[in-house]
Amino acid sequence: MFLSNFESGVDAKKRVSIPAPFRRVLGGADSVYLWPSLDKPCIEGAGEGLMQQFEDSMADLDLMDPRRIALANYIMGEARQGKLDEGGRIVLDAELLATAGIAEKAKFVGLGDRFQIWEPAAYEAEKAQMRTLAKESLGLLKAKPRRPGNGQGQAAAE
């Protein structure tokens, strides 16, 4: 799971280091998928697993449904596969950098199944609004049965 947040410098070659905990989540993969966020001024990123989930979910929609085509166009059509170098860095292309307003520093924010890359000041400016929406949305969180093998002990049978 992509957790926490990290700040990283962007070098002259437009390379940025993927935080080590995020690289561990990628499970040794040598690439990451990046696309412009649909609703925020940032870049979204994930491993191949989430991209497969997007594709599977879109496949449930009618083949010619304009919403399916719009989602595929924006997520799959705008996604880039960034190769990690030996130092865990990726190159951010000029279009993605411009979309997020990133120049010298990048803020990586874990969202569980994916992460976002922000210009740090832009992230701070959005943080208060996101906190307000999160507080308003607390009632949407529901307890779910524990997943087997999640590292938690099971309750003793009564």
VEXRO-986084 format. One record per residue: residue number from 1; y negated, x negated, z of N, C-alpha, C in turn. Coordinates in Angstrom, 1 decimal. Layout:
<r pos="NUM" n_north="Y" n_east="X" n_up="Z" ca_north="Y" ca_east="X" ca_up="Z" c_north="Y" c_east="X" c_up="Z"/>
...
//
This chain:
<r pos="1" n_north="1.2" n_east="-0.8" n_up="0.0" ca_north="0.0" ca_east="0.0" ca_up="0.0" c_north="-1.2" c_east="-0.9" c_up="0.0"/>
<r pos="2" n_north="-2.2" n_east="-0.5" n_up="-0.8" ca_north="-3.5" ca_east="-1.3" ca_up="-0.9" c_north="-4.4" c_east="-0.8" c_up="0.3"/>
<r pos="3" n_north="-4.6" n_east="-1.7" n_up="1.3" ca_north="-5.3" ca_east="-1.4" ca_up="2.5" c_north="-6.5" c_east="-2.3" c_up="2.7"/>
<r pos="4" n_north="-7.5" n_east="-1.9" n_up="3.4" ca_north="-8.6" ca_east="-2.6" ca_up="3.8" c_north="-9.6" c_east="-2.9" c_up="2.7"/>
<r pos="5" n_north="-10.6" n_east="-3.8" n_up="2.9" ca_north="-11.5" ca_east="-4.2" ca_up="1.9" c_north="-11.9" c_east="-5.7" c_up="2.0"/>
<r pos="6" n_north="-12.2" n_east="-6.3" n_up="0.9" ca_north="-12.4" ca_east="-7.7" ca_up="0.8" c_north="-13.5" c_east="-7.9" c_up="-0.2"/>
<r pos="7" n_north="-14.3" n_east="-9.0" n_up="0.1" ca_north="-15.4" ca_east="-9.4" ca_up="-0.9" c_north="-15.0" c_east="-10.7" c_up="-1.5"/>
<r pos="8" n_north="-15.2" n_east="-10.8" n_up="-2.8" ca_north="-14.9" ca_east="-12.0" ca_up="-3.5" c_north="-16.0" c_east="-12.3" c_up="-4.5"/>
<r pos="9" n_north="-16.2" n_east="-13.6" n_up="-4.7" ca_north="-17.2" ca_east="-14.1" ca_up="-5.7" c_north="-16.7" c_east="-13.9" c_up="-7.1"/>
<r pos="10" n_north="-17.6" n_east="-13.7" n_up="-8.0" ca_north="-17.3" ca_east="-13.7" ca_up="-9.5" c_north="-17.8" c_east="-15.0" c_up="-10.0"/>
<r pos="11" n_north="-16.9" n_east="-15.8" n_up="-10.7" ca_north="-17.4" ca_east="-17.1" ca_up="-11.1" c_north="-18.0" c_east="-17.0" c_up="-12.5"/>
<r pos="12" n_north="-18.5" n_east="-18.1" n_up="-13.1" ca_north="-19.2" ca_east="-18.2" ca_up="-14.3" c_north="-18.3" c_east="-17.7" c_up="-15.5"/>
<r pos="13" n_north="-17.0" n_east="-17.8" n_up="-15.4" ca_north="-16.1" ca_east="-17.3" ca_up="-16.4" c_north="-15.7" c_east="-15.8" c_up="-16.2"/>
<r pos="14" n_north="-16.4" n_east="-15.1" n_up="-15.3" ca_north="-16.2" ca_east="-13.7" ca_up="-15.0" c_north="-14.8" c_east="-13.5" c_up="-14.3"/>
<r pos="15" n_north="-14.3" n_east="-14.5" n_up="-13.6" ca_north="-13.0" ca_east="-14.4" ca_up="-12.9" c_north="-13.3" c_east="-14.0" c_up="-11.5"/>
<r pos="16" n_north="-12.4" n_east="-13.2" n_up="-10.9" ca_north="-12.5" ca_east="-12.8" ca_up="-9.5" c_north="-11.1" c_east="-12.8" c_up="-9.0"/>
<r pos="17" n_north="-11.0" n_east="-13.3" n_up="-7.7" ca_north="-9.7" ca_east="-13.4" ca_up="-7.0" c_north="-9.2" c_east="-12.0" c_up="-6.5"/>
<r pos="18" n_north="-8.0" n_east="-11.6" n_up="-6.9" ca_north="-7.4" ca_east="-10.4" ca_up="-6.3" c_north="-7.1" c_east="-10.8" c_up="-4.9"/>
<r pos="19" n_north="-7.5" n_east="-10.0" n_up="-3.8" ca_north="-7.2" ca_east="-10.4" ca_up="-2.5" c_north="-5.6" c_east="-10.6" c_up="-2.3"/>
<r pos="20" n_north="-5.3" n_east="-11.6" n_up="-1.5" ca_north="-3.8" ca_east="-11.9" ca_up="-1.3" c_north="-3.0" c_east="-10.7" c_up="-0.8"/>
<r pos="21" n_north="-3.6" n_east="-9.9" n_up="0.1" ca_north="-2.8" ca_east="-8.7" ca_up="0.5" c_north="-2.5" c_east="-7.7" c_up="-0.7"/>
<r pos="22" n_north="-3.5" n_east="-7.6" n_up="-1.6" ca_north="-3.3" ca_east="-6.8" ca_up="-2.7" c_north="-2.3" c_east="-7.4" c_up="-3.7"/>
<r pos="23" n_north="-2.3" n_east="-8.7" n_up="-3.8" ca_north="-1.3" ca_east="-9.3" ca_up="-4.7" c_north="0.1" c_east="-9.1" c_up="-4.1"/>
<r pos="24" n_north="0.2" n_east="-9.1" n_up="-2.8" ca_north="1.5" ca_east="-8.8" ca_up="-2.2" c_north="2.0" c_east="-7.4" c_up="-2.5"/>
<r pos="25" n_north="1.1" n_east="-6.4" n_up="-2.5" ca_north="1.4" ca_east="-5.1" ca_up="-2.9" c_north="1.9" c_east="-5.0" c_up="-4.3"/>
<r pos="26" n_north="1.4" n_east="-5.8" n_up="-5.2" ca_north="1.8" ca_east="-5.9" ca_up="-6.6" c_north="3.2" c_east="-6.4" c_up="-6.8"/>
<r pos="27" n_north="3.8" n_east="-6.9" n_up="-5.7" ca_north="5.2" ca_east="-7.4" ca_up="-5.7" c_north="5.5" c_east="-8.5" c_up="-6.6"/>
<r pos="28" n_north="4.6" n_east="-9.4" n_up="-6.8" ca_north="4.9" ca_east="-10.6" ca_up="-7.6" c_north="4.6" c_east="-10.3" c_up="-9.1"/>
<r pos="29" n_north="4.1" n_east="-9.2" n_up="-9.4" ca_north="3.7" ca_east="-8.9" ca_up="-10.8" c_north="2.6" c_east="-9.9" c_up="-11.2"/>
<r pos="30" n_north="2.6" n_east="-10.2" n_up="-12.5" ca_north="1.6" ca_east="-11.2" ca_up="-13.0" c_north="0.4" c_east="-10.5" c_up="-13.6"/>
<r pos="31" n_north="0.3" n_east="-9.2" n_up="-13.5" ca_north="-0.8" ca_east="-8.5" ca_up="-14.0" c_north="-1.1" c_east="-7.3" c_up="-13.2"/>
<r pos="32" n_north="-2.3" n_east="-6.7" n_up="-13.5" ca_north="-2.9" ca_east="-5.6" ca_up="-12.8" c_north="-3.5" c_east="-4.7" c_up="-13.8"/>
<r pos="33" n_north="-3.6" n_east="-3.4" n_up="-13.6" ca_north="-4.2" ca_east="-2.5" ca_up="-14.6" c_north="-5.6" c_east="-2.1" c_up="-14.0"/>
<r pos="34" n_north="-6.6" n_east="-2.2" n_up="-14.9" ca_north="-8.0" ca_east="-1.8" ca_up="-14.5" c_north="-8.6" c_east="-0.8" c_up="-15.5"/>
<r pos="35" n_north="-9.4" n_east="0.1" n_up="-14.9" ca_north="-10.1" ca_east="1.1" ca_up="-15.8" c_north="-11.3" c_east="1.5" c_up="-15.1"/>
<r pos="36" n_north="-12.3" n_east="2.0" n_up="-15.8" ca_north="-13.6" ca_east="2.5" ca_up="-15.2" c_north="-13.3" c_east="3.8" c_up="-14.4"/>
<r pos="37" n_north="-13.8" n_east="3.9" n_up="-13.2" ca_north="-13.6" ca_east="5.1" ca_up="-12.4" c_north="-14.2" c_east="6.3" c_up="-13.2"/>
<r pos="38" n_north="-13.5" n_east="7.4" n_up="-13.0" ca_north="-14.0" ca_east="8.7" ca_up="-13.6" c_north="-15.3" c_east="9.2" c_up="-12.9"/>
<r pos="39" n_north="-15.4" n_east="9.0" n_up="-11.6" ca_north="-16.4" ca_east="9.7" ca_up="-10.8" c_north="-17.2" c_east="8.8" c_up="-9.9"/>
<r pos="40" n_north="-17.0" n_east="7.5" n_up="-10.0" ca_north="-17.8" ca_east="6.5" ca_up="-9.2" c_north="-18.2" c_east="5.3" c_up="-10.0"/>
<r pos="41" n_north="-19.3" n_east="4.7" n_up="-9.6" ca_north="-19.7" ca_east="3.5" ca_up="-10.4" c_north="-18.9" c_east="2.2" c_up="-10.0"/>
<r pos="42" n_north="-17.6" n_east="2.3" n_up="-10.3" ca_north="-16.8" ca_east="1.2" ca_up="-9.9" c_north="-15.6" c_east="1.1" c_up="-10.9"/>
<r pos="43" n_north="-14.8" n_east="0.1" n_up="-10.6" ca_north="-13.6" ca_east="-0.2" ca_up="-11.4" c_north="-12.4" c_east="0.3" c_up="-10.5"/>
<r pos="44" n_north="-11.4" n_east="0.9" n_up="-11.1" ca_north="-10.2" ca_east="1.3" ca_up="-10.4" c_north="-9.1" c_east="0.3" c_up="-10.9"/>
<r pos="45" n_north="-8.2" n_east="0.0" n_up="-10.0" ca_north="-7.1" ca_east="-0.9" ca_up="-10.3" c_north="-5.8" c_east="-0.5" c_up="-9.6"/>
<r pos="46" n_north="-4.7" n_east="-0.9" n_up="-10.2" ca_north="-3.4" ca_east="-0.5" ca_up="-9.7" c_north="-2.3" c_east="-1.4" c_up="-10.3"/>
<r pos="47" n_north="-1.1" n_east="-1.2" n_up="-9.8" ca_north="0.0" ca_east="-1.9" ca_up="-10.5" c_north="0.7" c_east="-0.9" c_up="-11.5"/>
<r pos="48" n_north="1.7" n_east="-1.4" n_up="-12.1" ca_north="2.4" ca_east="-0.6" ca_up="-13.1" c_north="3.0" c_east="0.7" c_up="-12.6"/>
<r pos="49" n_north="3.3" n_east="0.8" n_up="-11.3" ca_north="3.9" ca_east="2.0" ca_up="-10.7" c_north="3.0" c_east="3.2" c_up="-10.8"/>
<r pos="50" n_north="1.7" n_east="3.0" n_up="-10.5" ca_north="0.7" ca_east="4.1" ca_up="-10.6" c_north="0.5" c_east="4.5" c_up="-12.0"/>
<r pos="51" n_north="0.4" n_east="3.5" n_up="-12.9" ca_north="0.2" ca_east="3.8" ca_up="-14.3" c_north="1.4" c_east="4.7" c_up="-14.8"/>
<r pos="52" n_north="2.6" n_east="4.4" n_up="-14.4" ca_north="3.8" ca_east="5.2" ca_up="-14.8" c_north="3.6" c_east="6.6" c_up="-14.2"/>
<r pos="53" n_north="3.2" n_east="6.7" n_up="-12.9" ca_north="3.0" ca_east="8.0" ca_up="-12.3" c_north="1.9" c_east="8.8" c_up="-13.1"/>
<r pos="54" n_north="0.8" n_east="8.2" n_up="-13.6" ca_north="-0.1" ca_east="8.9" ca_up="-14.4" c_north="0.5" c_east="9.4" c_up="-15.7"/>
<r pos="55" n_north="1.3" n_east="8.5" n_up="-16.3" ca_north="1.9" ca_east="8.9" ca_up="-17.6" c_north="2.9" c_east="10.1" c_up="-17.3"/>
<r pos="56" n_north="3.7" n_east="10.0" n_up="-16.3" ca_north="4.7" ca_east="11.1" ca_up="-16.0" c_north="3.9" c_east="12.4" c_up="-15.7"/>
<r pos="57" n_north="2.9" n_east="12.3" n_up="-14.9" ca_north="2.1" ca_east="13.5" ca_up="-14.6" c_north="1.5" c_east="14.1" c_up="-15.8"/>
<r pos="58" n_north="0.9" n_east="13.3" n_up="-16.7" ca_north="0.3" ca_east="13.8" ca_up="-18.0" c_north="1.4" c_east="14.4" c_up="-18.8"/>
<r pos="59" n_north="2.6" n_east="13.9" n_up="-18.8" ca_north="3.7" ca_east="14.4" ca_up="-19.7" c_north="4.1" c_east="15.8" c_up="-19.2"/>
<r pos="60" n_north="3.7" n_east="16.2" n_up="-18.0" ca_north="4.0" ca_east="17.6" ca_up="-17.6" c_north="3.1" c_east="18.6" c_up="-18.2"/>
<r pos="61" n_north="2.0" n_east="18.1" n_up="-18.8" ca_north="1.1" ca_east="19.0" ca_up="-19.4" c_north="1.5" c_east="19.3" c_up="-20.9"/>
<r pos="62" n_north="1.1" n_east="20.4" n_up="-21.4" ca_north="1.5" ca_east="20.7" ca_up="-22.8" c_north="1.0" c_east="19.6" c_up="-23.7"/>
<r pos="63" n_north="1.8" n_east="19.2" n_up="-24.7" ca_north="1.5" ca_east="18.1" ca_up="-25.6" c_north="0.2" c_east="18.1" c_up="-26.2"/>
<r pos="64" n_north="-0.3" n_east="19.3" n_up="-26.6" ca_north="-1.6" ca_east="19.4" ca_up="-27.2" c_north="-2.7" c_east="20.0" c_up="-26.3"/>
<r pos="65" n_north="-2.5" n_east="20.1" n_up="-25.1" ca_north="-3.5" ca_east="20.5" ca_up="-24.1" c_north="-4.7" c_east="19.5" c_up="-24.1"/>
<r pos="66" n_north="-5.9" n_east="20.0" n_up="-24.4" ca_north="-7.0" ca_east="19.1" ca_up="-24.5" c_north="-7.3" c_east="18.4" c_up="-23.2"/>
<r pos="67" n_north="-6.9" n_east="18.9" n_up="-22.0" ca_north="-7.0" ca_east="18.2" ca_up="-20.7" c_north="-6.1" c_east="17.0" c_up="-20.7"/>
<r pos="68" n_north="-4.9" n_east="17.2" n_up="-21.2" ca_north="-3.9" ca_east="16.1" ca_up="-21.2" c_north="-4.5" c_east="15.0" c_up="-22.1"/>
<r pos="69" n_north="-5.0" n_east="15.3" n_up="-23.3" ca_north="-5.6" ca_east="14.3" ca_up="-24.2" c_north="-6.8" c_east="13.6" c_up="-23.5"/>
<r pos="70" n_north="-7.7" n_east="14.4" n_up="-22.8" ca_north="-8.8" ca_east="13.8" ca_up="-22.2" c_north="-8.4" c_east="12.9" c_up="-21.1"/>
<r pos="71" n_north="-7.4" n_east="13.3" n_up="-20.3" ca_north="-7.0" ca_east="12.4" ca_up="-19.2" c_north="-6.4" c_east="11.1" c_up="-19.8"/>
<r pos="72" n_north="-5.5" n_east="11.3" n_up="-20.8" ca_north="-4.9" ca_east="10.1" ca_up="-21.4" c_north="-5.9" c_east="9.2" c_up="-22.1"/>
<r pos="73" n_north="-6.9" n_east="9.8" n_up="-22.7" ca_north="-7.9" ca_east="9.0" ca_up="-23.4" c_north="-8.7" c_east="8.2" c_up="-22.4"/>
<r pos="74" n_north="-9.0" n_east="8.8" n_up="-21.3" ca_north="-9.9" ca_east="8.1" ca_up="-20.3" c_north="-9.1" c_east="7.2" c_up="-19.5"/>
<r pos="75" n_north="-8.0" n_east="7.5" n_up="-19.0" ca_north="-7.2" ca_east="6.6" ca_up="-18.1" c_north="-6.5" c_east="5.6" c_up="-18.9"/>
<r pos="76" n_north="-5.6" n_east="6.0" n_up="-19.8" ca_north="-4.8" ca_east="5.1" ca_up="-20.5" c_north="-5.6" c_east="4.4" c_up="-21.6"/>
<r pos="77" n_north="-6.5" n_east="5.1" n_up="-22.3" ca_north="-7.2" ca_east="4.5" ca_up="-23.3" c_north="-8.3" c_east="3.5" c_up="-22.9"/>
<r pos="78" n_north="-8.7" n_east="3.7" n_up="-21.6" ca_north="-9.8" ca_east="2.8" ca_up="-21.1" c_north="-9.2" c_east="1.7" c_up="-20.2"/>
<r pos="79" n_north="-7.9" n_east="1.8" n_up="-19.9" ca_north="-7.2" ca_east="0.8" ca_up="-19.0" c_north="-7.1" c_east="-0.6" c_up="-19.7"/>
<r pos="80" n_north="-7.2" n_east="-1.6" n_up="-19.0" ca_north="-6.9" ca_east="-3.0" ca_up="-19.4" c_north="-5.9" c_east="-3.6" c_up="-18.5"/>
<r pos="81" n_north="-5.0" n_east="-4.4" n_up="-19.1" ca_north="-4.1" ca_east="-5.1" ca_up="-18.3" c_north="-4.6" c_east="-6.5" c_up="-18.1"/>
<r pos="82" n_north="-4.9" n_east="-6.8" n_up="-16.8" ca_north="-5.5" ca_east="-8.1" ca_up="-16.5" c_north="-4.4" c_east="-9.0" c_up="-16.0"/>
<r pos="83" n_north="-4.2" n_east="-10.2" n_up="-16.6" ca_north="-3.2" ca_east="-11.2" ca_up="-16.2" c_north="-3.8" c_east="-12.0" c_up="-15.1"/>
<r pos="84" n_north="-3.0" n_east="-12.2" n_up="-14.1" ca_north="-3.3" ca_east="-13.0" ca_up="-12.9" c_north="-3.0" c_east="-14.5" c_up="-13.3"/>
<r pos="85" n_north="-4.0" n_east="-15.4" n_up="-13.0" ca_north="-3.7" ca_east="-16.8" ca_up="-13.2" c_north="-3.0" c_east="-17.3" c_up="-12.0"/>
<r pos="86" n_north="-2.7" n_east="-18.6" n_up="-12.0" ca_north="-2.0" ca_east="-19.3" ca_up="-10.9" c_north="-2.7" c_east="-19.1" c_up="-9.5"/>
<r pos="87" n_north="-4.0" n_east="-18.9" n_up="-9.6" ca_north="-4.8" ca_east="-18.8" ca_up="-8.3" c_north="-5.0" c_east="-17.3" c_up="-7.9"/>
<r pos="88" n_north="-4.3" n_east="-16.4" n_up="-8.6" ca_north="-4.5" ca_east="-15.0" ca_up="-8.3" c_north="-5.8" c_east="-14.3" c_up="-8.8"/>
<r pos="89" n_north="-6.4" n_east="-15.0" n_up="-9.8" ca_north="-7.6" ca_east="-14.5" ca_up="-10.4" c_north="-7.4" c_east="-13.7" c_up="-11.7"/>
<r pos="90" n_north="-8.3" n_east="-12.8" n_up="-11.9" ca_north="-8.3" ca_east="-12.1" ca_up="-13.2" c_north="-9.6" c_east="-12.2" c_up="-13.8"/>
<r pos="91" n_north="-9.7" n_east="-12.0" n_up="-15.1" ca_north="-11.0" ca_east="-12.0" ca_up="-15.8" c_north="-11.4" c_east="-10.5" c_up="-15.9"/>
<r pos="92" n_north="-12.6" n_east="-10.2" n_up="-15.5" ca_north="-13.2" ca_east="-8.9" ca_up="-15.7" c_north="-14.0" c_east="-8.9" c_up="-16.9"/>
<r pos="93" n_north="-13.7" n_east="-8.0" n_up="-17.9" ca_north="-14.4" ca_east="-8.0" ca_up="-19.2" c_north="-15.8" c_east="-7.5" c_up="-19.0"/>
<r pos="94" n_north="-16.7" n_east="-7.8" n_up="-19.9" ca_north="-18.1" ca_east="-7.4" ca_up="-19.8" c_north="-18.3" c_east="-5.9" c_up="-19.6"/>
<r pos="95" n_north="-17.5" n_east="-5.1" n_up="-20.3" ca_north="-17.7" ca_east="-3.6" ca_up="-20.2" c_north="-17.4" c_east="-3.1" c_up="-18.8"/>
<r pos="96" n_north="-16.3" n_east="-3.6" n_up="-18.2" ca_north="-16.0" ca_east="-3.2" ca_up="-16.9" c_north="-17.1" c_east="-3.7" c_up="-15.9"/>
<r pos="97" n_north="-17.5" n_east="-4.9" n_up="-16.0" ca_north="-18.5" ca_east="-5.4" ca_up="-15.2" c_north="-19.8" c_east="-4.6" c_up="-15.2"/>
<r pos="98" n_north="-20.2" n_east="-4.2" n_up="-16.5" ca_north="-21.4" ca_east="-3.4" ca_up="-16.7" c_north="-21.2" c_east="-2.0" c_up="-16.1"/>
<r pos="99" n_north="-20.1" n_east="-1.4" n_up="-16.2" ca_north="-19.8" ca_east="-0.1" ca_up="-15.7" c_north="-20.0" c_east="-0.1" c_up="-14.2"/>
<r pos="100" n_north="-19.6" n_east="-1.1" n_up="-13.5" ca_north="-19.7" ca_east="-1.2" ca_up="-12.0" c_north="-20.9" c_east="-1.9" c_up="-11.6"/>
<r pos="101" n_north="-21.7" n_east="-2.5" n_up="-12.5" ca_north="-22.9" ca_east="-3.2" ca_up="-12.0" c_north="-22.6" c_east="-4.5" c_up="-11.3"/>
<r pos="102" n_north="-21.4" n_east="-5.1" n_up="-11.5" ca_north="-21.0" ca_east="-6.3" ca_up="-10.8" c_north="-21.5" c_east="-7.5" c_up="-11.5"/>
<r pos="103" n_north="-22.1" n_east="-8.4" n_up="-10.7" ca_north="-22.6" ca_east="-9.7" ca_up="-11.3" c_north="-22.0" c_east="-10.9" c_up="-10.5"/>
<r pos="104" n_north="-22.4" n_east="-11.1" n_up="-9.3" ca_north="-22.0" ca_east="-12.3" ca_up="-8.6" c_north="-20.9" c_east="-12.1" c_up="-7.5"/>
<r pos="105" n_north="-20.8" n_east="-10.9" n_up="-7.0" ca_north="-19.8" ca_east="-10.6" ca_up="-6.0" c_north="-19.1" c_east="-9.2" c_up="-6.3"/>
<r pos="106" n_north="-17.9" n_east="-9.1" n_up="-5.8" ca_north="-17.1" ca_east="-7.9" ca_up="-6.0" c_north="-16.5" c_east="-7.5" c_up="-4.7"/>
<r pos="107" n_north="-16.5" n_east="-6.2" n_up="-4.4" ca_north="-15.9" ca_east="-5.7" ca_up="-3.2" c_north="-14.7" c_east="-4.9" c_up="-3.5"/>
<r pos="108" n_north="-13.5" n_east="-5.4" n_up="-3.1" ca_north="-12.3" ca_east="-4.7" ca_up="-3.3" c_north="-12.0" c_east="-3.7" c_up="-2.1"/>
<r pos="109" n_north="-11.7" n_east="-2.5" n_up="-2.5" ca_north="-11.5" ca_east="-1.5" ca_up="-1.5" c_north="-10.1" c_east="-0.8" c_up="-1.7"/>
<r pos="110" n_north="-9.2" n_east="-0.9" n_up="-0.7" ca_north="-7.9" ca_east="-0.3" ca_up="-0.9" c_north="-7.9" c_east="1.2" c_up="-0.7"/>
<r pos="111" n_north="-7.2" n_east="1.9" n_up="-1.5" ca_north="-7.0" ca_east="3.3" ca_up="-1.4" c_north="-5.6" c_east="3.8" c_up="-1.3"/>
<r pos="112" n_north="-4.7" n_east="2.9" n_up="-0.9" ca_north="-3.3" ca_east="3.3" ca_up="-0.7" c_north="-2.6" c_east="3.0" c_up="-2.0"/>
<r pos="113" n_north="-2.5" n_east="3.9" n_up="-3.0" ca_north="-1.8" ca_east="3.7" ca_up="-4.2" c_north="-2.6" c_east="2.9" c_up="-5.3"/>
<r pos="114" n_north="-3.9" n_east="2.7" n_up="-5.0" ca_north="-4.7" ca_east="2.0" ca_up="-6.0" c_north="-5.8" c_east="1.3" c_up="-5.2"/>
<r pos="115" n_north="-6.7" n_east="0.6" n_up="-5.9" ca_north="-7.9" ca_east="0.0" ca_up="-5.3" c_north="-9.1" c_east="0.2" c_up="-6.2"/>
<r pos="116" n_north="-10.2" n_east="0.0" n_up="-5.6" ca_north="-11.5" ca_east="0.0" ca_up="-6.4" c_north="-12.2" c_east="-1.3" c_up="-6.2"/>
<r pos="117" n_north="-12.9" n_east="-1.7" n_up="-7.3" ca_north="-13.7" ca_east="-2.9" ca_up="-7.3" c_north="-15.2" c_east="-2.4" c_up="-7.5"/>
<r pos="118" n_north="-16.0" n_east="-2.7" n_up="-6.5" ca_north="-17.4" ca_east="-2.3" ca_up="-6.4" c_north="-18.4" c_east="-3.5" c_up="-6.4"/>
<r pos="119" n_north="-19.6" n_east="-3.2" n_up="-6.8" ca_north="-20.7" ca_east="-4.1" ca_up="-6.6" c_north="-21.0" c_east="-3.9" c_up="-5.1"/>
<r pos="120" n_north="-21.0" n_east="-4.9" n_up="-4.2" ca_north="-21.0" ca_east="-4.6" ca_up="-2.8" c_north="-22.2" c_east="-3.7" c_up="-2.3"/>
<r pos="121" n_north="-23.4" n_east="-3.9" n_up="-2.8" ca_north="-24.5" ca_east="-3.0" ca_up="-2.3" c_north="-24.3" c_east="-1.6" c_up="-2.8"/>
<r pos="122" n_north="-23.7" n_east="-1.4" n_up="-4.0" ca_north="-23.4" ca_east="0.0" ca_up="-4.5" c_north="-22.4" c_east="0.7" c_up="-3.6"/>
<r pos="123" n_north="-21.4" n_east="-0.1" n_up="-3.1" ca_north="-20.3" ca_east="0.4" ca_up="-2.2" c_north="-21.0" c_east="0.8" c_up="-0.9"/>
<r pos="124" n_north="-21.8" n_east="0.0" n_up="-0.4" ca_north="-22.5" ca_east="0.3" ca_up="0.9" c_north="-23.3" c_east="1.6" c_up="0.8"/>
<r pos="125" n_north="-24.0" n_east="1.8" n_up="-0.4" ca_north="-24.8" ca_east="2.9" ca_up="-0.6" c_north="-24.0" c_east="4.2" c_up="-0.7"/>
<r pos="126" n_north="-22.8" n_east="4.1" n_up="-1.2" ca_north="-21.9" ca_east="5.3" ca_up="-1.4" c_north="-21.1" c_east="5.6" c_up="-0.1"/>
<r pos="127" n_north="-21.0" n_east="4.6" n_up="0.8" ca_north="-20.1" ca_east="4.7" ca_up="2.0" c_north="-20.5" c_east="5.9" c_up="2.9"/>
<r pos="128" n_north="-21.7" n_east="6.1" n_up="3.1" ca_north="-22.1" ca_east="7.2" ca_up="4.0" c_north="-21.7" c_east="8.6" c_up="3.4"/>
<r pos="129" n_north="-21.9" n_east="8.7" n_up="2.1" ca_north="-21.5" ca_east="10.0" ca_up="1.4" c_north="-20.0" c_east="10.2" c_up="1.5"/>
<r pos="130" n_north="-19.2" n_east="9.1" n_up="1.3" ca_north="-17.8" ca_east="9.2" ca_up="1.3" c_north="-17.3" c_east="9.5" c_up="2.7"/>
<r pos="131" n_north="-18.0" n_east="8.9" n_up="3.8" ca_north="-17.6" ca_east="9.3" ca_up="5.1" c_north="-17.9" c_east="10.7" c_up="5.4"/>
<r pos="132" n_north="-19.0" n_east="11.3" n_up="5.0" ca_north="-19.3" ca_east="12.7" ca_up="5.2" c_north="-18.2" c_east="13.6" c_up="4.5"/>
<r pos="133" n_north="-17.9" n_east="13.2" n_up="3.3" ca_north="-16.9" ca_east="14.0" ca_up="2.6" c_north="-15.5" c_east="13.9" c_up="3.3"/>
<r pos="134" n_north="-15.2" n_east="12.7" n_up="3.7" ca_north="-13.9" ca_east="12.5" ca_up="4.5" c_north="-13.9" c_east="13.3" c_up="5.7"/>
<r pos="135" n_north="-15.0" n_east="13.4" n_up="6.5" ca_north="-15.0" ca_east="14.2" ca_up="7.7" c_north="-14.8" c_east="15.7" c_up="7.4"/>
<r pos="136" n_north="-15.5" n_east="16.1" n_up="6.3" ca_north="-15.3" ca_east="17.5" ca_up="5.9" c_north="-13.9" c_east="17.8" c_up="5.4"/>
<r pos="137" n_north="-13.2" n_east="16.8" n_up="5.0" ca_north="-11.9" ca_east="17.0" ca_up="4.4" c_north="-10.7" c_east="16.8" c_up="5.3"/>
<r pos="138" n_north="-11.0" n_east="16.5" n_up="6.6" ca_north="-9.9" ca_east="16.2" ca_up="7.5" c_north="-8.9" c_east="17.3" c_up="7.6"/>
<r pos="139" n_north="-9.3" n_east="18.5" n_up="7.5" ca_north="-8.3" ca_east="19.6" ca_up="7.5" c_north="-7.3" c_east="19.6" c_up="6.4"/>
<r pos="140" n_north="-7.6" n_east="18.9" n_up="5.3" ca_north="-6.6" ca_east="18.8" ca_up="4.2" c_north="-5.4" c_east="17.9" c_up="4.6"/>
<r pos="141" n_north="-5.5" n_east="17.1" n_up="5.6" ca_north="-4.4" ca_east="16.2" ca_up="5.9" c_north="-3.4" c_east="17.0" c_up="6.7"/>
<r pos="142" n_north="-2.2" n_east="17.0" n_up="6.3" ca_north="-1.1" ca_east="17.7" ca_up="6.9" c_north="0.0" c_east="16.7" c_up="7.3"/>
<r pos="143" n_north="0.6" n_east="17.0" n_up="8.4" ca_north="1.8" ca_east="16.2" ca_up="8.8" c_north="2.9" c_east="16.4" c_up="7.9"/>
<r pos="144" n_north="3.6" n_east="15.4" n_up="7.5" ca_north="4.7" ca_east="15.4" ca_up="6.6" c_north="5.9" c_east="14.8" c_up="7.2"/>
<r pos="145" n_north="7.1" n_east="15.2" n_up="6.9" ca_north="8.3" ca_east="14.5" ca_up="7.5" c_north="8.2" c_east="13.0" c_up="7.2"/>
<r pos="146" n_north="8.7" n_east="12.2" n_up="8.1" ca_north="8.7" ca_east="10.8" ca_up="7.9" c_north="9.7" c_east="10.4" c_up="6.7"/>
<r pos="147" n_north="9.3" n_east="9.5" n_up="6.0" ca_north="10.1" ca_east="9.0" ca_up="4.9" c_north="11.2" c_east="8.0" c_up="5.5"/>
<r pos="148" n_north="12.4" n_east="8.1" n_up="5.0" ca_north="13.4" ca_east="7.2" ca_up="5.5" c_north="13.0" c_east="5.7" c_up="5.2"/>
<r pos="149" n_north="13.3" n_east="4.8" n_up="6.1" ca_north="13.0" ca_east="3.4" ca_up="5.8" c_north="11.6" c_east="3.0" c_up="5.9"/>
<r pos="150" n_north="10.7" n_east="3.8" n_up="6.5" ca_north="9.3" ca_east="3.4" ca_up="6.6" c_north="9.0" c_east="2.5" c_up="7.8"/>
<r pos="151" n_north="10.0" n_east="2.0" n_up="8.4" ca_north="9.8" ca_east="1.0" ca_up="9.5" c_north="9.6" c_east="1.7" c_up="10.8"/>
<r pos="152" n_north="9.6" n_east="3.0" n_up="10.9" ca_north="9.3" ca_east="3.7" ca_up="12.2" c_north="10.7" c_east="4.1" c_up="12.7"/>
<r pos="153" n_north="10.8" n_east="4.0" n_up="14.0" ca_north="12.0" ca_east="4.4" ca_up="14.7" c_north="12.1" c_east="6.0" c_up="14.6"/>
<r pos="154" n_north="13.3" n_east="6.5" n_up="14.5" ca_north="13.5" ca_east="7.9" ca_up="14.5" c_north="13.7" c_east="8.4" c_up="15.9"/>
<r pos="155" n_north="13.2" n_east="9.7" n_up="16.1" ca_north="13.3" ca_east="10.3" ca_up="17.4" c_north="14.8" c_east="10.5" c_up="17.8"/>
<r pos="156" n_north="15.0" n_east="10.3" n_up="19.0" ca_north="16.4" ca_east="10.5" ca_up="19.5" c_north="16.8" c_east="12.0" c_up="19.4"/>
<r pos="157" n_north="18.0" n_east="12.2" n_up="19.0" ca_north="18.5" ca_east="13.6" ca_up="18.9" c_north="18.6" c_east="14.2" c_up="20.3"/>
<r pos="158" n_north="18.2" n_east="15.5" n_up="20.4" ca_north="18.2" ca_east="16.1" ca_up="21.7" c_north="19.5" c_east="16.9" c_up="21.9"/>
//
